[in-house]
């Protein structure tokens, strides 16, 4: 029996309980763990979450409110203690620091063990979060693009207003951004609709003055939050301040293991060192961290070293091989930065890459598509909100359902484009899912939309990667190995990483028409006629 112990809800926890569905989700934000519970265990967690952070949780009160025997609650509390979801005393600064140290030490051991290909793949949505969303529904996750302004000038950036060289004029600030009062109102409304988690991104979110106010408000509302940043604005003091708000995850952009190579991509000298210093300090504080890296021609020789850095600092490497053009139509990235097929074959053999092709994966990475389902879950339980308040499915899919400066979420939910999108199935697409190589496509309707003004028409960006993966898989099934008898690093070191001087390339739209495609379904509004609105 453990009835002599006291129990406290520590400040590094947050979550939600849905009484109607008898489902709960609870986070340990230091360990980076998330748990989904149902029925009686969910009811108990609901009682714990009803207690303020660092305050005592009484078994007698929980038993009275839930009708569960005290003995059963005692046993469950013992499990929660082991998971760091309860403590035996109110956390002090000293024992919080000790807990972080112990978590870091456990990660040090964990990251020395070589993981399988599947274990290496970084998921930004946990299975617990997916389970909770499936049971409860509603809007559980939202991405806030706080601003398109940024302290770096990355050559591959797809945000509106981004430039490719120092002579081009940035248009990143050419929009009226939401105010902190706007965000408070929107967060409150989303919370009523079931919000569990928010991602703050940009541009760089810390380029917005109100970012810290928003972080504080999310912490006050007990909403889990991620931050995607370049960490240029995070000095030692601010990193400690951020850690004390317990982000669920911090994703930091690191484009190479080579400092000079990274700085050429960001066009900011010293940016690699600043970012790595932040990664190092976050590691010391046991803050869950991802190192985010886009793989492209200029970093092809040294991108893989980001995985080595991640291992050194207990982070998770996250590689992206799909280099997309600008949302507003600038085709510079696809014309100059994207990997050619012979390079892609080598990168696809890197088992840190999510689109890995190899015998370890079923069908060498191919997966049949369900024609009777929407190929993308964005816009159902998750959304993206742009700096000026436009509600869209995700950051890479600029189909606007309405503006939150003008309307509430509930009002926007009546938008005909949203209804059309939610009722769309893969069978409604042109060719998608019907060709042999479609099984190897990581289909992004946003890429389709940016290219054609509709998500239903295949984009060259999606198809080209699908074809490369398919062709590599077919050849490997016959015994082909692109790495031959060399290591991945040896193969990459032989590739040409030079690029031509970059400039914006608006090949398919004029200055007059730029940006129009990001305000809704352009040139294809007739598709909404399929909608049968209630």
N, C-alpha and C positions, 0 to 999 in steps of 0.2 A: 504494500500500500504506500502511496506517496501523498497522503492527505496533509502531512505537515508542511509540504512545500507551498510557497507562494508562486503565483504565475503572473507574468506581465506580458502585454503585447508590445514588442520592440518597435522602435521608430523606423526600422528598415522594412516593415511590412506594409502592404496595401492590398486592396482587392475589392470584390463586390459579392454580394449575396442576393440572389433573386428568389424571394419567398414563394412566388407563384410556381416557378419551375423547380423549386427546391434544389438549386444548383449554386455553387460558389466557385470563385477563383481567388487564389491568394498567392502573393509574390513574396519570396525572400529576395530582396533587392541587392543584398551584398553578395550572396552566393549566385545570383543570376538564375534562380530556380522559380518555377511557376507550377502550381498544383490546381487540378480540377477535382471538385468533390460534388457528390450528389446525396440526396436524401438526408439521413440523420447527421452524417459527418458534415454536410454542407450547412445544416442548421446550426451546428456547434460553431463552425467557422464564422457564420453570420453573426453570432453573439460576440465572438472575439473581435471582429471588425467593427462592431458597434461601440467598442470601448476605444477611447482615444489612445493614440500612441503613447507608449511608456507608462500607461496606467494599468492598475491591477485588474486581472480577470478572475472572478470568483466562481468556483465550481458550483457552489450552491445556487447562484443566480442563473448560471447557464442551465443547470438541471431544472430549475423552476420554469424557465421560459421555454424550454424545449420539450419537457416531459421525459427526458432521458435520465436513466439512473446515474447517480453520482459515480458509482464504481466504473461504469462504462466510459464516462467522461474523463475520469482519472487516467485510465489506460490510454485513451486517445491523446490526452495532454502530454503523456510521456513521449508519444511518437512526435508530436509537434515540437517538443523541446529538442529532440534529436535533429529535427529539420531546421532549427533556428527560427521557427515561427512563434515560439514562446520563449521566455527567459524566466529564471527564478528570482531576478531582481530587476528593478527599473534600470535600464542601461545608463551608464555614466560615460563621459568622454573617455575615461581610462579603459573601461571594459569594451566599449565600441572599438577602440583602437586595437585592443587585444583580439577581438573577434575578427577584425579585418586581417590581422597578422596570421591568425590560424587558417582563415579561408585562403589567403595567398599561399601559405605553405602547402595546403592540400592541393592547390592548383599546380604548384611547382612539381609535385609528384605526378599529378595527372598528365601534365603535358610532356613528361618524359616517356610516356607509353605511346608507341606508334599506333595510330588509329587506322581503321579500315577506310576505304574510299567513301562509303556511305556515311560513316561517322564524321568525316571531315567536312561534309557539305554544310554550310552555314544557313540556318533557317532563322529568319527574322520573326516568324510566327511559330510559336511552340505548339506542340500537339495538345497541351492543356488549354491554350487559348482557342484553338480550333474547336475542341470539344465543347467548351463553354459557349462559344458563339453558336454552334450547331444546336445546342439545347435551348438557349435563351433567345437568340435572334437579336434584332435591333441593330443599332449602330454601335459596334463595340470598339472600332479602331478608326482613327483619323490621322492623316498627315497634315501638318501645318507648314506650308512653304512660307516662312515668316517674311522673307525678302529675297529678291534676286541679286541684291548687292552682295559683294564678296571681297574678302581681303586677298584672295588669290585671283589669277586670271587664266585659269586652265584652258589649254588649247582645244580640248575636246568638249567643253561645257555645252549642254544642249538647252540651257535656260534662255528665255527671251532676253535680247540685248547683249548677249555675250560676244566678245570680239576674238579674233584669231591672231592679231598682231598689235603692236604698241601704237600704230598709227591710226587704227580704226577707233571710232568714237563709241564708247560703251553706252548702251541704252538700258542698262540694268535698273536704273532708278526711275525710269519713265512710267511710273504708275503710282496711283494714290493708295498707299498701304493701309491696312486695317490698324486701328488704334488699340491700345490696351483695353479700353472700355469695350470695344468691339469683341475682342477675344474673350473677355470675361462673360459677356452675354452669350457668345457662341458656345463656350465651354459649359456654361450652366445649362443651356438648352440640350447640348449633346449628352450631358450627364443624366438629364431626365430621360433621354432616349436609350440609356444603357451603356454609355461610354466607359471603357475599361482602360484603354491605352491610347497615347498620343505620340506621334513622332514629330520632332521639330527639325526642320531642315531649311534649305534655301536654294541658291546662294549659301552663304554661311549664316546660320541663325544669329550668331553673336554680332553680326553686322547691323542688326536691328537693336536699337537702344532698349526697347521694352522687353527684350528676350528674358532677362533675369526676372522681371515682374511676372512674366508668363510662367516661368519655371516655378516661382514661389507659389503662384496661384494653383498650378497643377498639384504641387505637393500638399497645399492646404486642402484641396478637394480630394486628395488621396487617389489621384489618377496616375497610373504608371506612365512613364514617358521615356522615349528614346531621343537621342540627339545625334544628328549626322553633321559633322563639323570638320574643318581643317585644323582646328585647335590653335590657330594663329593668335587668337585673342585670349587664350587661357594661360596666364602666368601661374606661378605656384599658389598664390593666395586664392585665385579664382577656381583653381582645380580643387582645392580643399572645400571651398564654398559649394561647388557643384557636387562633390562627393557627398556632402552633408545633406543634399536634397535627394540622394539615392536614385539616380537614373537607372532604369532597367537595363539600358545598353547605351554605350557611346560608340558610334561609328566614326572613325577618323580616316581621312583620305591619305593614303601613302602609296605613291605610284611606282616606287622602285626601291630596291635595296641600295641603290647608288644615289648618293646625295645630289650630285650634279645633274644626273638624269631627271630626278624628281623635280628639281628646281627649274629645269628647262620646260617641263610640262606645266608647272604652275606659273611660270614667268615671274616668280618672286624669289630672289636670292635669299638663302637662309631659311626658307620655308620648311625644308625637310628636317632641319635640326630642331626648329620650334615644335613641329608636330611630334617628332620622336621624343623630345623631352616631356611632352604632355603624356604620351603613351607610357613612358617609364614611370611617371608619378602616379598615373591612374592604376598601373599594375601594382605599385607599392600599397595603394589603398584598396586593392581588390575590387575595383570597379569593373564590371563586365564590359569588355571592349572588343570591337571588331576593327580590323584593318582593311579598308575598302580600296580595291585597286582595279582600275580599268586596264585591260591588256590591249595594247595597240602597238603600232610599228615603232615609235620612238623609245618604248621601254621593253621591247621584246627580249632583249638580252638579259635583263636583270629583274623583271617583274617577279619571277619566282622567289626571289630573295625576301619578298614581303612575307611569305609563309615562314621563313626562318626567323624574321623579326617577330612575327606573331607568336611563335613558339617561345622565343626568348622572354617575351613580356606577357605570357599567359593570355594572349588574345586569340581571336579566331580570324583567319584570313578569309577574305571574301572577294573573289575575283569575278569580274564581269567581262565577257568577251564580245558582247553585242554592243558595238560602238554606234550610237544612233546620231542621226543628223539633228540639227536644232529644231525645236518645237515650231519655230516660226519659218522654217524652210531653208535654212543655211545648210548646204550639202558639203561643206568643207570636210567634215569628219569622215564621211563615207568615201570621198575622193582621195583623201590623203593619209588618214590614220588607220583605217580598217586593215586587218591582216589579210593578206592574199591566201588562197587555198593551201599552198605548200607550207606556209607558216602555221596556218590554222591546224593542219594535221598534227604538227608537233605539240601545239598547245593543248589540243584535245586529248592528248595522252598524259597530261598532267592531272593526277587524281585529286589535286586540290581545286580543280575547275569543276563547277557544278554540271556543265554540259559534257563531262568526261565521256569518252568513247572507249570501251574495252570489254574484254570477256567477263570481267567481274560484275558488270551491269547486265541485267536481263536484256536479251536481244541487242547486246552491245550498246545499250543506251536508248534504244527505240521504244516507244510506248504508244500503243494504239489510242486514237482519240475517240472520245464519246460524242457522237454526232448529235445526240439529243440533249446536250447540256451546253450552257454558256461556257466558253473556254477560259473565261476570266472571271474571278469572283469580285473584282473591284466594282464599287458602285452598289453593292448590296448591303454588306455589313461594314464596309470600310470605304472611306472617301479621301480625297485630297482637297484642301482649301488653299487657293493661291494667295499671294500677298495682298491682292485687291479684293479678296472675298469670293471669288468664283468657286463654286462647288463642282468638282469633276471626279471621275472614277479614280484616277491616280495621277501622280506627277507626270507620267509619260503618256497620258491619255487626255488631251486637253479638250474634251467635249464638255461644255459648260451646261449645267442643269439650272443655273440661276446664281444670283449674287446675294451673299449673306449680308451685305451692307443694306440691301433693300428688302429682303424677305427672310422669313424664318425657315428653319430646316423643314418644318411641317408643311409650309406653303410650297417649298421647292419640291417636296416629294410628289407633288401633283404634276410636275413637269412631264410633258409628253415624251421628250427625249429620254428621260429616265425610265419611264414605263417601257418604251421601245427597247432600250438597252437591256433591261432586266428580263424581258421576254425573248431576247435574241438567243438562238441556238446555233451551234456550229454548222448544222445543216443549212442554215440561212446564208452562210458565207459562200463566196465564189471560190471554188476549187479547194479551199482549206479543208484538210482532213480526208481528202479523196485520193490523193496521190501517194505513191510509195514512200517518198521522202518526208511526208507530213508527220510520220511517226517520230521523226527526229527534230521536229520543230518545237521550239519553246515559244509558242505563239503569243505575240503581244498585239492585241487589238489597237493599242495606242500607236504602235509603229505604223499599222495599216492606216489609221485615221490621219496621222500626220502626213503620210505620203499621198493619200487619195481623198481625204475628207469624209471617209466612212471607214468603220472598223471591219467591214465585210469583204473588202477587196485586198488580196494578199500584197504585202509590201515586199520590195526587193530585199530589204534588210532581213526580214524573217526568213524568206525563202532561201537566200544565199547560204545562211548558216545551216539551215535544215539540210540542204543539198550536200554541203561539205561533210556534215556529220553522217549522213546516209551513205555517201560514197566511201568515206573512210571505214564505216562499219562493214560494208559489203566486201571491201578489199581485205580487211582484217579477218573476216570469216574464211577467207581463202589463204590465210597465212601471212599476209602482209604486215610489216611492223615499221611505221615511219621513223621510229627512233633507231632502228637497225641495232647495232651492237654498242651504241653510245648512250650515255646518260642524257637526261633531259637538259641539264645545264650545258653539256658539251654540244648538243644540237643547237640550242638557243644561241650559244656564243658565235656560231658560224653565220647567223642571219644578219642581213643588212638592215640597220635601224635608222638610216638616214631618211629625211623627208624634205620635200621642197618647201620653200618659204610659204607660209599659210596666209590665206585671205578668205573672207566670206565669199560664198558662192551661192547666189540666189538664182539658180538656173531655171526654176519653174514658177517664179512669182516675181512681180515687180515691187518697187518701193511702195507703190500705191496700194497693192493688195497684201503686202506683208502683214501678218498678224490677224488677218480676217479669219483665217482657218481656225484660230484658237478661241473663237467666240461662240462656237456651236457647230452643228453639222453643216458644213459648207458644200455647196454643189451637189448635195444628195438628200435634200430635205424630203424628197418624195417617199423615202423609206418609212417615214413616220406614219404614212397612211395605213401601214399594217397594224397599227396599234388599235386595240379595242378598249378605249378608256371606259372606266366605270362611271 
